[in-house]
Amino acid sequence: MLDLGLLGFVAMFLAFGLKRPFIWVLAYIYIDCVAPQKIGWGLIQAIPLSLIAFVAAFGGWLLFDRKQGTRFTLRQAMIAVLLLYCAYTTTIADFPVNALAKWGWVWKALLFAIFLPLTLRTRLRFEATALIMVLALGTIVINGGVKTALGGGGYGTLALLVRENAGLYEGSILSTAAVATIPLALWLARHGTIFKPDWRVWTFVAGLIFACLLIPVGTAARTGLLCAALLAVLMLRSARHRVLYAGIGALALVLAVPFLPQSYLARMNTIQGHSEDESASTRVAVWMWTLDYVKMHPFGGGFDAYRSNSFTYKMPKITGSPGNEQVTYEMVTDKARAYHSSYFEMLGEQGWPGLILWISLQLLGVWQMERIRWRFKRTEEGTRSWQWGLATALQQAQLIYLLGAAFVGIAYLPYMFMLVGMQCGLWSYVKRTAREAPKASFRRSTPADAVPAGA
């Protein structure tokens, strides 16, 4: 019955695309984020929903969509270069079978990020894309938030829609994506035209934001706490009443602490240092191993190159009763430990060229969104314009992603590359539709420049 319900919903989604082919792009985003084929148990798992939606999206754009004003941006070209470079390193990977398995979904994430901006030609399409991304993530987040509120959370124990510890269904990854989605949800609440801002929209968005903030608690993900703190700082930058905003935020934090589970508070305390936490200790050891690895393999070892690592380190062990603790050290050996950092993931798998290209791609996005913010802030509508708001939301989401990426291996996460695709689309749209204000000129005036009397 569950399979029939999911299949019926996806089929209805795809059927709407017969009238508006762009809906097939939205269908692919929903399928890629929620993964309904993994939620079901039988028939739906045998149907390649993601492939069907992608072929429909690309075919619909190629055959039926107008291409007027479509531009191929520099960042799309950079993603294409990264795609080709990843294809090359896959052919020389240290672990060919594992590399091919990861390549099977990475190439689709990168290719869709190149393709998505080509379809975003109007404000309505930007809004529809943002809406589907928020609602798709909300499908997972609301489920997890309700279970957390009812006491069903815990590190590695929060049950989501899929019993899989990968992608958006992994605790730290979901926490990062959930916090990064909050700015996009707020933008929809302020500037939405599909669902126009009213008390119902704001009520839903407030509930969704609360659920997003509950996910780091439910998953006990330290990364989520750091991302939430960064979001508070970033929103303070764009807030009109900063003192009031900071006061409300501080009050909310003080009121929330007594209600947080002790297990969550104990895990958050390990942020202060890594020496007494095995998870953090292994991360540092893996990072050191990766730096040594690229000295011999400057072009990387292909996907999953971490499988060749092996290291031994000292782990403190505390015994005795409180007040009379004794600390002893024991040697711990680990093998094939994942990078737990997108930066070291790129460095180990794609070497220095891949890491430099990936970082340049991200930083260029931050700069481009800042340029858009600066441009529209000088217009008559200013910070009330939807372009300024969307650029701000995408920039905040990317900065949160870059922070979370320091502690989680999400260098190729499809959801985040969709945000990159939206950035490319917005940059192209603004370059096409918005006129740049004239720059100051210091040249001598000529008679032709004189304003006629009475003009």
Buried (B, 14 or more C-beta within 10 A) or exposed (E): EEBEEBBEEBEEBBEBBEEBBBBBBBBBBBBBBBBBBBBBEEEBEEBEBBEBBBEBBBEBBEEEBEEEEBBEBEBBEBBBBBBEBBEBBBEEBBBBEBBBEBBEBBBBBBBBBBBBBBBBBEBEBBBBBBBBBBBBBBBBBBBBBEBBBEEEBBBEEBEBBBEEEEBBBBBBBBBBBBBBBBBBBBBBBBBBEEBEBEEEBEEBBEEBBEBBBBBBBBBBBBBBBBBBEBBBEBBEEBEEEEEEBBEEBEEEEEEEEEEEBEEBEEBBEBEEEBEBBBEBBBBEBBBBBBEEBBEEBEBBBBBBBBBBBEBEBEBEEEEEEEEEEEEEEEEBEBEEBBBBBBBBBBBBBBBBBBBEBBBEBBEBBBEBBEEBBEBBEEBEEEEEBBBBBBBBBBBBBBBBBBBBBEBBBBBBBBBBBBBBBBBBBBBBBBBEEBEEEEEEEEEEEEEEEEEEEEE
